[in-house]
């Protein structure tokens, strides 16, 4: 009965809460099923694909999200021993779950964290069964859930690693090793996809997301964690972790997961911003431990009954606001459909080309059903659109380019929306070009003249025109320091007019090192167009 109510509430919330940009992006995953994507493993794409088989619009992105969370809660309930799971207090199991803000949100918002939470519960269930029975069937079921974790999100590796750290005897358990090997075989198609695409996900998460050290990243981390886990619930968990020692190997693993996730991602703040939801897998252990304490400890029961339950009022107010138009557009749940329909009114049935990141083209396709893409540059980041390369199929089509270019773009009005861009029948982008070179040294001073031999490779099926009438290009030396980008023009020993399809031409270039701050800079060469300096 309570699971049915939970499902119904989330279903209504999913229908009436506007889709956000990330969800629209994952809908495109589902329309282009693959063994992997630039940002994430494939589970979230499978979810949106299956949802779209049964529904359109919001539920076409969210139905399996709404369906999966009651199953996650059911498995989590089964992790509590029957002798301790007093039915007269079951309402507090749902109170605790609903109080965890991010866990509650992932009952109606589609992200890779949704299958991660499901497989976290399933993995803990099979792990508990494995340490109890330690037979081949339990090992096989364990391998299935481990593979599910990895196919959901890369935090799955961390989860398994923390469980192993909590019970080092697993390292001498033959059946556990067998389960791990079977799981790796199951996820081998995803690793093959990563290999054939030059490991884009690992490069993005481990290298490209590094923003350098800032004290604000460190100081904001714990407040963010307290917020996403609910201050009242998080406070109770901290109290339990200090006061109560785990009584068995399984309970010890729950402690390791909570402490491990929060500590590990706290360390990542020394290299950049840590997203609050990265630790959401710790929600499952939190629900189990706090509910068991609610049953066993009168003091904890009174605290949950009085404070955690009262905090649900704030959670419910936030959920009501999500279906209203009262929230500011920057929150991400209002105003997007209106803007995308305004662009459609100007562009008509023409494909729309954006600059920047994945948000706008994903939302445009979701709300209008029309074709769209984005051209990334050093000013943004690469995304799945750089793998799909939809722009390569638009060269001979009339497209609307949603970029403000002085002397080229026009300003259009659609209701109260102002749209800036221009139409073209001859789109050309530079991201299909690759520049191969090597430097003879890696230490320079401002004013030094550098000579480099380069190969320019055109990977597309169309010729690339450096002096294109609408999209002219030039080669620049690029110096990166954090988010600061310095461009320096280069001189070629011989002009480049056209680069034929699949052609490889060689040139010598010369440039002068500009005045830069002392220290290390990332150096590269880029072909710059009106979309910005391309990632060549």
PyMOL commands that set and color helices and strands:
alter all, ss='L'
color gray80, all
select helices_A, chain A and resi 2-16+21-31+43-54+59-78+87-99+101-105+112-133+136-152+155-166+168-172+174-186+188-196+200-208+215-228+231-243+249-270+276-279+282-296+298-322+329-331+336-347+359-368+385-388+390-393
alter helices_A, ss='H'
color red, helices_A
select strands_A, chain A and resi 351-355+372-375+399-402+410-414+417-424+433-437+449-458+464-465+474-481+484-489+491-492+498-499+504-512+522-529+532-533
alter strands_A, ss='S'
color yellow, strands_A
deselect
rebuild
show_as cartoon
